[in-house]
Amino acid sequence: MKPSKTSVLFVCMGNICRSPMAEGAFAKALQLAGLAGDVTIDSAGTHDYHVGDAPDLRAQRTALSHGFDISGLRGRQVQDVDFDRFDYVLAMDSQNLNALKRRAPARHHGKIKLLLSFSRRYPNLDVPDPYYGGQPGFDLTLAMVEDAADGLIKHLQAVRTQVG
């Protein structure tokens, strides 16, 4: 019997910089690991500032320079149903982590974590919001989320080995 599909939601504040970059980086990492069909992914924001908007152009350019396209993604706000739908709800920073835990029923708190809890190079740090800065901030954000994406892949592979 094939294990059920794992689902991962990446969350930042507005869903136009960090979480779409994380979604794209993780999709690329899944593809490289041969797991693309095994994991459902999405991204959202804790606030409704950019619902329906494409990712920030700087985020799009940074993603493209690393071999993945996030231009088709659209901002959305976290919904209560997301806590039931997703196995992992991964916040980009402690502010959004706290907002998610305030909103989610207590039974879902175990699935809400910092994305960088899966990072080797930046463990348990916040992914800084690059929105008000320049290109170096977008480059750092992408380096952080790519490292966490690799760590998350390793974690999911280990979980599947334990279950299988």
C-alpha positions in Angstrom: 0.0 0.0 0.0 1.4 3.4 -1.0 1.5 5.9 1.9 -0.9 8.8 1.6 0.2 12.1 0.1 2.0 14.5 2.4 0.9 18.1 2.4 3.0 21.2 3.2 1.9 24.8 3.5 4.5 27.6 3.6 3.3 30.8 5.3 4.6 34.4 5.5 2.8 37.7 6.1 1.6 38.7 2.6 2.4 35.6 0.5 4.3 37.5 -2.2 8.0 37.1 -1.2 9.1 34.5 1.2 6.4 31.8 1.1 6.1 31.7 -2.7 9.9 31.5 -2.9 9.8 28.6 -0.4 7.0 26.9 -2.3 9.0 27.1 -5.5 12.3 26.0 -4.0 10.5 23.1 -2.3 8.8 22.1 -5.6 12.2 22.1 -7.3 13.8 20.0 -4.5 10.9 17.5 -4.7 11.4 17.2 -8.4 15.1 16.6 -8.0 14.4 14.0 -5.3 11.8 12.2 -7.4 9.1 13.0 -4.9 7.1 15.6 -6.8 4.0 13.4 -7.1 4.1 12.4 -3.4 3.7 15.8 -1.8 1.0 18.5 -2.1 2.4 22.0 -1.6 0.9 25.5 -1.3 1.7 28.9 0.2 -0.4 31.5 2.0 -0.1 34.7 4.1 -1.3 35.4 7.6 -2.6 38.8 6.3 -4.8 39.6 3.3 -2.7 42.4 1.9 -1.9 40.7 -1.4 -4.7 38.3 -2.1 -4.8 37.5 -5.8 -1.4 39.2 -6.5 1.5 37.5 -8.2 4.7 37.2 -6.3 6.9 40.3 -6.0 8.9 40.8 -9.3 12.2 40.7 -7.3 11.1 37.3 -5.8 10.2 36.1 -9.3 13.5 37.1 -10.8 15.5 35.6 -7.9 13.6 32.3 -8.3 14.2 32.2 -12.1 17.9 32.8 -11.5 17.8 29.5 -9.5 15.9 27.5 -12.1 12.3 27.7 -11.0 9.3 29.9 -12.0 6.9 31.2 -9.4 5.1 33.7 -11.6 2.0 31.6 -11.8 1.4 31.6 -8.0 -1.1 34.0 -6.5 -1.3 35.4 -3.0 -3.9 34.0 -0.6 -4.6 34.2 3.0 -4.5 31.3 5.4 -8.0 29.8 6.0 -9.1 27.8 9.0 -9.5 24.7 6.8 -5.8 24.8 6.0 -5.0 23.5 9.5 -7.0 20.3 8.7 -5.7 20.0 5.1 -2.0 20.3 5.6 0.4 18.0 7.5 3.0 20.7 7.9 2.3 24.4 8.3 5.7 26.1 8.1 6.0 29.7 9.1 8.8 31.9 7.7 9.3 33.7 11.1 8.3 33.7 14.7 5.8 36.5 14.3 3.8 34.4 11.7 4.4 31.3 13.7 2.7 32.9 16.7 -0.2 34.2 14.6 -0.8 30.7 13.2 -0.8 29.2 16.6 -3.2 31.8 17.9 -5.6 31.0 15.0 -5.3 27.2 14.9 -7.1 24.8 17.2 -4.7 23.4 19.8 -4.9 19.9 18.2 -3.0 21.3 15.2 -0.2 23.1 17.0 2.2 20.2 16.5 2.2 20.6 12.8 3.0 24.4 12.9 6.7 25.0 12.9 9.3 27.4 11.7 10.5 26.5 8.2 14.1 26.9 9.3 13.6 24.2 11.9 14.5 21.9 8.9 17.6 23.9 7.9 21.1 22.8 8.6 22.8 26.2 7.9 20.2 28.4 9.6 18.4 26.3 12.2 15.4 27.8 13.9 16.1 31.3 12.7 13.5 33.6 11.1 13.6 34.1 7.4 13.9 37.9 7.1 11.3 39.7 5.0 13.2 41.1 1.9 10.3 43.2 0.8 11.7 46.6 1.9 15.3 45.8 1.0 17.3 45.2 -2.1 18.5 42.1 -4.0 20.9 40.9 -1.3 17.8 40.3 0.9 16.1 38.2 -1.8 19.3 36.2 -2.3 19.6 35.5 1.4 15.9 34.5 1.6 16.3 32.1 -1.2 19.5 30.6 0.3 17.7 30.0 3.5 14.5 28.5 2.0 16.5 26.3 -0.3 18.6 24.9 2.6 15.3 24.3 4.6 13.8 22.6 1.5 16.6 20.2 1.4 16.3 19.5 5.1 12.5 19.0 4.8 13.1 16.5 1.9 15.5 14.5 4.2 12.9 14.6 7.0 10.1 13.4 4.8 12.3 10.6 3.4 13.1 9.5 6.9 9.5 9.6 8.0 8.5 7.4 4.9 11.3 5.0 5.8 9.9 4.6 9.3 6.4 4.2 8.1 7.2 2.0 5.1 
